[in-house]
Amino acid sequence: MIYYITIFGLMAAAFSTVSFFPQLVKTWKTKSAKDISLGMFSIFSVGVLLWLIYGVLISDLPVIIANTFTFVQAFIILLLKIKYK
């Protein structure tokens, strides 16, 4: 039963994480981040980093994987926002 719960968590993590990829690609290609809120993405990135730390502390693989990839994508989007300002 635990195995199915982990698979469910990994699937949720995959969908949540992949949802940021189109924004990252669009920002990279258009070299424009004018419609992205610096404040929102900054706060969001801190929240994701805290979730990642939490996942590590409780040894929860889906939480660790999802928040690692989401943090990387959000951080890159933040860097692009600052670069293309």
N, CA, C and O atoms as a MOPAC input file, in Angstrom:
PM7 MOZYME 1SCF
protein

 N      0.82100 1    -1.20400 1     0.00000 1
 C      0.00000 1     0.00000 1     0.00000 1
 C      0.86200 1     1.26500 1     0.00000 1
 O      0.56000 1     2.22200 1    -0.71200 1
 N      1.91900 1     1.26900 1     0.78600 1
 C      2.80900 1     2.43500 1     0.84800 1
 C      3.40500 1     2.70600 1    -0.53300 1
 O      3.59800 1     3.86400 1    -0.90500 1
 N      3.69300 1     1.66600 1    -1.28400 1
 C      4.25900 1     1.80000 1    -2.62000 1
 C      3.33500 1     2.62200 1    -3.51900 1
 O      3.79900 1     3.48300 1    -4.26600 1
 N      2.02400 1     2.35800 1    -3.44600 1
 C      1.05900 1     3.09700 1    -4.26000 1
 C      0.95400 1     4.55100 1    -3.82400 1
 O      0.76500 1     5.44300 1    -4.65100 1
 N      1.07400 1     4.77800 1    -2.55600 1
 C      1.03300 1     6.15000 1    -2.04300 1
 C      2.23800 1     6.93400 1    -2.56200 1
 O      2.10400 1     8.09900 1    -2.93700 1
 N      3.41000 1     6.30200 1    -2.58600 1
 C      4.61300 1     6.95800 1    -3.11000 1
 C      4.46500 1     7.25500 1    -4.59400 1
 O      4.84600 1     8.33200 1    -5.05200 1
 N      3.91300 1     6.30700 1    -5.35000 1
 C      3.68600 1     6.53500 1    -6.79100 1
 C      2.71800 1     7.70300 1    -6.99000 1
 O      2.93100 1     8.55100 1    -7.85600 1
 N      1.67500 1     7.74000 1    -6.19800 1
 C      0.71700 1     8.84600 1    -6.27700 1
 C      1.41300 1    10.17900 1    -5.99200 1
 O      1.19200 1    11.16300 1    -6.69900 1
 N      2.24600 1    10.20700 1    -4.96500 1
 C      2.99600 1    11.41600 1    -4.62700 1
 C      3.95600 1    11.82000 1    -5.72300 1
 O      4.10100 1    13.00600 1    -6.01700 1
 N      4.62100 1    10.83700 1    -6.33900 1
 C      5.54300 1    11.13500 1    -7.43800 1
 C      4.79800 1    11.68600 1    -8.65500 1
 O      5.29900 1    12.57900 1    -9.33900 1
 N      3.61800 1    11.16000 1    -8.92200 1
 C      2.82000 1    11.68000 1   -10.03900 1
 C      2.38800 1    13.11800 1    -9.76700 1
 O      2.45700 1    13.96600 1   -10.65700 1
 N      1.94400 1    13.39400 1    -8.54200 1
 C      1.56900 1    14.76200 1    -8.16800 1
 C      2.77400 1    15.68900 1    -8.29300 1
 O      2.65600 1    16.81200 1    -8.78300 1
 N      3.92000 1    15.21700 1    -7.85200 1
 C      5.15300 1    16.00100 1    -7.94400 1
 C      5.50100 1    16.30100 1    -9.39700 1
 O      5.89300 1    17.42100 1    -9.72700 1
 N      5.36000 1    15.30600 1   -10.25800 1
 C      5.69100 1    15.48500 1   -11.68000 1
 C      4.80400 1    16.55500 1   -12.31200 1
 O      5.30300 1    17.44200 1   -13.00500 1
 N      3.51000 1    16.48100 1   -12.08100 1
 C      2.60200 1    17.46600 1   -12.67200 1
 C      2.86500 1    18.86600 1   -12.12100 1
 O      2.88600 1    19.83500 1   -12.88100 1
 N      3.06200 1    18.98000 1   -10.83200 1
 C      3.32300 1    20.28600 1   -10.22400 1
 C      4.61900 1    20.89400 1   -10.74400 1
 O      4.69000 1    22.09100 1   -11.02000 1
 N      5.62500 1    20.06700 1   -10.87100 1
 C      6.93900 1    20.53300 1   -11.29300 1
 C      6.95400 1    20.91100 1   -12.76700 1
 O      7.49500 1    21.95300 1   -13.13800 1
 N      6.37500 1    20.08900 1   -13.59100 1
 C      6.36900 1    20.32700 1   -15.04000 1
 C      5.56600 1    21.57700 1   -15.38400 1
 O      5.79400 1    22.18100 1   -16.43200 1
 N      4.64400 1    21.97200 1   -14.53300 1
 C      3.80600 1    23.13600 1   -14.82600 1
 C      4.61900 1    24.43000 1   -14.96000 1
 O      4.16400 1    25.37300 1   -15.60700 1
 N      5.79000 1    24.48700 1   -14.37200 1
 C      6.62600 1    25.69200 1   -14.47600 1
 C      7.46800 1    25.72200 1   -15.74800 1
 O      7.94600 1    26.78500 1   -16.14600 1
 N      7.65200 1    24.59200 1   -16.37700 1
 C      8.54100 1    24.52000 1   -17.53500 1
 C      8.08600 1    25.40900 1   -18.70000 1
 O      8.92600 1    26.09600 1   -19.28100 1
 N      6.80300 1    25.43100 1   -19.06600 1
 C      6.39300 1    26.32600 1   -20.16300 1
 C      6.70400 1    27.79500 1   -19.88700 1
 O      7.08900 1    28.52700 1   -20.79800 1
 N      6.54100 1    28.23300 1   -18.63100 1
 C      6.86500 1    29.62400 1   -18.29200 1
 C      8.35700 1    29.88400 1   -18.43700 1
 O      8.76600 1    30.93700 1   -18.92700 1
 N      9.15400 1    28.94100 1   -18.01700 1
 C     10.60000 1    29.06300 1   -18.13100 1
 C     11.01000 1    29.16700 1   -19.59900 1
 O     11.80900 1    30.03100 1   -19.96200 1
 N     10.47200 1    28.29800 1   -20.43300 1
 C     10.80400 1    28.30100 1   -21.86200 1
 C     10.33500 1    29.60400 1   -22.51200 1
 O     11.07400 1    30.20900 1   -23.28900 1
 N      9.11200 1    30.03800 1   -22.19800 1
 C      8.59500 1    31.28400 1   -22.78200 1
 C      9.45700 1    32.47900 1   -22.39300 1
 O      9.78400 1    33.31700 1   -23.23300 1
 N      9.82200 1    32.55300 1   -21.12300 1
 C     10.65700 1    33.66500 1   -20.65700 1
 C     12.01800 1    33.64100 1   -21.33400 1
 O     12.54600 1    34.68400 1   -21.71900 1
 N     12.57800 1    32.45700 1   -21.47700 1
 C     13.89500 1    32.30400 1   -22.11600 1
 C     13.83400 1    32.71100 1   -23.58800 1
 O     14.68800 1    33.45800 1   -24.06400 1
 N     12.82000 1    32.21600 1   -24.30900 1
 C     12.71000 1    32.48300 1   -25.75300 1
 C     12.39200 1    33.93900 1   -26.05700 1
 O     12.98800 1    34.53000 1   -26.95700 1
 N     11.45300 1    34.52300 1   -25.31000 1
 C     11.03000 1    35.89200 1   -25.60000 1
 C     11.95000 1    36.93100 1   -24.97700 1
 O     11.89500 1    38.11100 1   -25.32000 1
 N     12.79600 1    36.47900 1   -24.05600 1
 C     13.67400 1    37.38900 1   -23.32000 1
 C     12.87500 1    38.50900 1   -22.65800 1
 O     13.30600 1    39.66000 1   -22.58900 1
 N     11.69500 1    38.12300 1   -22.17600 1
 C     10.81900 1    39.08000 1   -21.50400 1
 C     10.20200 1    38.42100 1   -20.27600 1
 O      9.68500 1    37.30500 1   -20.33400 1
 N     10.27300 1    39.13400 1   -19.18300 1
 C      9.66300 1    38.65600 1   -17.93300 1
 C      8.82300 1    39.75500 1   -17.31100 1
 O      8.61300 1    39.78000 1   -16.09900 1
 N      8.34400 1    40.66600 1   -18.15300 1
 C      7.64000 1    41.83500 1   -17.64100 1
 C      6.34300 1    41.48600 1   -16.91100 1
 O      5.92200 1    42.21800 1   -16.01400 1
 N      5.71000 1    40.37900 1   -17.28500 1
 C      4.44300 1    40.00400 1   -16.65800 1
 C      4.61900 1    39.09300 1   -15.44300 1
 O      3.63300 1    38.65100 1   -14.85300 1
 N      5.84800 1    38.81500 1   -15.07500 1
 C      6.11800 1    37.95700 1   -13.92200 1
 C      6.37000 1    38.85100 1   -12.71200 1
 O      7.16500 1    39.79000 1   -12.76700 1
 N      5.68300 1    38.54300 1   -11.63100 1
 C      5.83000 1    39.31700 1   -10.40700 1
 C      7.09600 1    38.88900 1    -9.66200 1
 O      7.22100 1    37.74000 1    -9.23900 1
 N      8.01900 1    39.81700 1    -9.51000 1
 C      9.25500 1    39.53400 1    -8.77900 1
 C      8.94600 1    39.17300 1    -7.32500 1
 O      9.53400 1    38.24200 1    -6.77400 1
 N      8.03500 1    39.90200 1    -6.71600 1
 C      7.67400 1    39.63300 1    -5.33400 1
 C      7.06300 1    38.24900 1    -5.16000 1
 O      7.44100 1    37.50800 1    -4.25200 1
 N      6.12400 1    37.90500 1    -6.02500 1
 C      5.46000 1    36.60800 1    -5.92400 1
 C      6.45200 1    35.47300 1    -6.13500 1
 O      6.46200 1    34.51200 1    -5.36600 1
 N      7.28400 1    35.57000 1    -7.16200 1
 C      8.23800 1    34.48900 1    -7.43300 1
 C      9.30900 1    34.40200 1    -6.35200 1
 O      9.80800 1    33.31400 1    -6.06600 1
 N      9.66400 1    35.51800 1    -5.75600 1
 C     10.63300 1    35.48500 1    -4.65100 1
 C     10.05300 1    34.76300 1    -3.44700 1
 O     10.69100 1    33.88000 1    -2.87400 1
 N      8.84500 1    35.14000 1    -3.07000 1
 C      8.19000 1    34.49300 1    -1.93200 1
 C      7.93600 1    33.01800 1    -2.23200 1
 O      8.14700 1    32.15900 1    -1.37600 1
 N      7.48600 1    32.73200 1    -3.44500 1
 C      7.23700 1    31.34900 1    -3.84800 1
 C      8.51400 1    30.51400 1    -3.75700 1
 O      8.48700 1    29.38900 1    -3.25900 1
 N      9.62800 1    31.06100 1    -4.23600 1
 C     10.90100 1    30.33400 1    -4.20500 1
 C     11.33900 1    30.01900 1    -2.78300 1
 O     11.84100 1    28.92700 1    -2.51600 1
 N     11.15500 1    30.95700 1    -1.87500 1
 C     11.48700 1    30.70300 1    -0.46500 1
 C     10.58700 1    29.59400 1     0.07900 1
 O     11.05200 1    28.70600 1     0.79400 1
 N      9.30800 1    29.64700 1    -0.25800 1
 C      8.38200 1    28.60600 1     0.18300 1
 C      8.77100 1    27.23600 1    -0.33700 1
 O      8.73800 1    26.25300 1     0.40300 1
 N      9.13800 1    27.16900 1    -1.60500 1
 C      9.55900 1    25.89100 1    -2.20000 1
 C     10.83400 1    25.39200 1    -1.53800 1
 O     10.97100 1    24.19600 1    -1.27900 1
 N     11.76400 1    26.29100 1    -1.26300 1
 C     12.99200 1    25.89800 1    -0.58400 1
 C     12.68700 1    25.33600 1     0.81200 1
 O     13.29700 1    24.35500 1     1.23700 1
 N     11.75500 1    25.95400 1     1.50800 1
 C     11.36000 1    25.44700 1     2.81800 1
 C     10.69800 1    24.07300 1     2.71300 1
 O     10.93000 1    23.20900 1     3.55800 1
 N      9.87500 1    23.86600 1     1.67900 1
 C      9.28100 1    22.54500 1     1.44600 1
 C     10.36100 1    21.51700 1     1.15700 1
 O     10.27700 1    20.38000 1     1.62100 1
 N     11.36200 1    21.90400 1     0.40400 1
 C     12.47200 1    20.99800 1     0.09600 1
 C     13.19100 1    20.59200 1     1.38800 1
 O     13.46800 1    19.41200 1     1.60400 1
 N     13.48500 1    21.55800 1     2.22700 1
 C     14.14300 1    21.25900 1     3.50200 1
 C     13.26100 1    20.34400 1     4.34600 1
 O     13.74500 1    19.38600 1     4.94800 1
 N     11.98400 1    20.64100 1     4.38500 1
 C     11.03400 1    19.80200 1     5.11900 1
 C     11.05300 1    18.36900 1     4.57800 1
 O     11.09600 1    17.41300 1     5.35100 1
 N     11.02300 1    18.22500 1     3.25900 1
 C     11.05700 1    16.89700 1     2.64300 1
 C     12.30900 1    16.12300 1     3.01600 1
 O     12.25300 1    14.92000 1     3.26800 1
 N     13.43500 1    16.81700 1     3.05100 1
 C     14.69500 1    16.17100 1     3.44700 1
 C     14.62100 1    15.74500 1     4.92200 1
 O     15.04000 1    14.64400 1     5.27900 1
 N     14.09300 1    16.61400 1     5.75500 1
 C     14.02100 1    16.30600 1     7.18800 1
 C     13.12600 1    15.10500 1     7.48900 1
 O     13.39000 1    14.34800 1     8.42400 1
 N     12.06000 1    14.93000 1     6.69200 1
 C     11.17300 1    13.79000 1     6.93400 1
 C     11.44500 1    12.63500 1     5.96500 1
 O     10.74400 1    11.62300 1     5.98600 1
 N     12.46300 1    12.79200 1     5.12100 1
 C     12.86400 1    11.75800 1     4.14900 1
 C     11.71300 1    11.35000 1     3.23400 1
 O     11.44300 1    10.16100 1     3.05800 1
 N     11.03700 1    12.34100 1     2.65400 1
 C      9.90000 1    12.09000 1     1.76600 1
 C     10.33300 1    12.33800 1     0.31900 1
 O     10.46400 1    13.48300 1    -0.11300 1
 N     10.54900 1    11.25600 1    -0.41400 1
 C     11.09400 1    11.33800 1    -1.77400 1
 C     10.25200 1    12.20400 1    -2.71300 1
 O     10.82000 1    13.05800 1    -3.39200 1
 N      8.91700 1    12.02800 1    -2.78900 1
 C      8.14600 1    12.89700 1    -3.68800 1
 C      8.29200 1    14.38300 1    -3.36100 1
 O      8.39100 1    15.21000 1    -4.26700 1
 N      8.30600 1    14.72400 1    -2.08000 1
 C      8.44800 1    16.12800 1    -1.67500 1
 C      9.83600 1    16.64400 1    -2.04900 1
 O      9.97000 1    17.77400 1    -2.51700 1
 N     10.85200 1    15.83800 1    -1.85100 1
 C     12.22500 1    16.23500 1    -2.18300 1
 C     12.37500 1    16.44700 1    -3.68300 1
 O     12.89200 1    17.47600 1    -4.11800 1
 N     11.92700 1    15.47900 1    -4.47200 1
 C     12.08200 1    15.56500 1    -5.93100 1
 C     11.31200 1    16.75800 1    -6.49100 1
 O     11.86300 1    17.56200 1    -7.24200 1
 N     10.03700 1    16.86700 1    -6.12100 1
 C      9.20900 1    17.95000 1    -6.66000 1
 C      9.78200 1    19.31300 1    -6.32900 1
 O      9.86500 1    20.18300 1    -7.19500 1
 N     10.17100 1    19.50100 1    -5.09500 1
 C     10.61900 1    20.82000 1    -4.68000 1
 C     12.03300 1    21.13600 1    -5.14400 1
 O     12.38000 1    22.30900 1    -5.28800 1
 N     12.84700 1    20.13400 1    -5.37700 1
 C     14.16700 1    20.38000 1    -5.95800 1
 C     14.01500 1    20.94200 1    -7.36500 1
 O     14.58400 1    21.98400 1    -7.69000 1
 N     13.24800 1    20.24900 1    -8.19400 1
 C     13.08400 1    20.69400 1    -9.57800 1
 C     12.28200 1    21.98300 1    -9.67700 1
 O     12.58300 1    22.83600 1   -10.51200 1
 N     11.26500 1    22.13400 1    -8.83500 1
 C     10.47700 1    23.36700 1    -8.85300 1
 C     11.32900 1    24.54900 1    -8.41200 1
 O     11.23800 1    25.62700 1    -8.99900 1
 N     12.15400 1    24.36300 1    -7.38800 1
 C     13.01300 1    25.44800 1    -6.93100 1
 C     14.00400 1    25.86300 1    -8.02200 1
 O     14.21800 1    27.05400 1    -8.24800 1
 N     14.59800 1    24.89600 1    -8.68500 1
 C     15.55100 1    25.21600 1    -9.76000 1
 C     14.86300 1    26.02800 1   -10.84900 1
 O     15.39200 1    27.04700 1   -11.29400 1
 N     13.68000 1    25.58000 1   -11.28300 1
 C     12.96400 1    26.31300 1   -12.32700 1
 C     12.56500 1    27.71300 1   -11.86400 1
 O     12.75400 1    28.68400 1   -12.59700 1
 N     12.01900 1    27.82400 1   -10.66400 1
 C     11.59700 1    29.12400 1   -10.15000 1
 C     12.79100 1    30.05900 1    -9.98800 1
 O     12.69100 1    31.25400 1   -10.26800 1
 N     13.91300 1    29.51600 1    -9.53800 1
 C     15.11100 1    30.33800 1    -9.36800 1
 C     15.62600 1    30.84000 1   -10.72100 1
 O     16.04400 1    31.99200 1   -10.83800 1
 N     15.59600 1    29.98200 1   -11.73300 1
 C     16.01800 1    30.41300 1   -13.07500 1
 C     15.08000 1    31.49800 1   -13.59700 1
 O     15.53500 1    32.48100 1   -14.18000 1
 N     13.77400 1    31.32400 1   -13.38900 1
 C     12.81500 1    32.34800 1   -13.81200 1
 C     13.10100 1    33.65800 1   -13.08100 1
 O     13.03100 1    34.72600 1   -13.69000 1
 N     13.41900 1    33.59800 1   -11.79400 1
 C     13.77900 1    34.80700 1   -11.04600 1
 C     15.01000 1    35.48000 1   -11.63800 1
 O     15.04400 1    36.69900 1   -11.80400 1
 N     16.01600 1    34.67500 1   -11.95400 1
 C     17.23800 1    35.23300 1   -12.56100 1
 C     16.93300 1    35.89000 1   -13.90300 1
 O     17.46000 1    36.96000 1   -14.20800 1
 N     16.08600 1    35.25300 1   -14.70100 1
 C     15.70300 1    35.83400 1   -15.99700 1
 C     14.90400 1    37.11100 1   -15.80000 1
 O     15.06200 1    38.06900 1   -16.55700 1
 N     14.04200 1    37.13000 1   -14.77700 1
 C     13.28100 1    38.34600 1   -14.46600 1
 C     14.23500 1    39.49600 1   -14.15500 1
 O     14.03500 1    40.61500 1   -14.62800 1
 N     15.24400 1    39.23300 1   -13.38200 1
 C     16.21500 1    40.27300 1   -13.02800 1
 C     17.04400 1    40.65200 1   -14.24800 1
 O     17.30700 1    41.83200 1   -14.47800 1
 N     17.45500 1    39.66100 1   -15.03000 1
 C     18.28700 1    39.92100 1   -16.21200 1
 C     17.54300 1    40.73500 1   -17.26900 1
 O     18.11300 1    41.66000 1   -17.84700 1
 N     16.28000 1    40.40200 1   -17.52700 1
 C     15.52200 1    41.05700 1   -18.59400 1
 C     14.72500 1    42.26200 1   -18.11400 1
 O     13.86200 1    42.76100 1   -18.83700 1
 N     15.00400 1    42.73100 1   -16.91000 1
 C     14.28400 1    43.87600 1   -16.33600 1
 C     14.52300 1    45.13800 1   -17.10700 1
 O     13.98900 1    46.18900 1   -16.75300 1

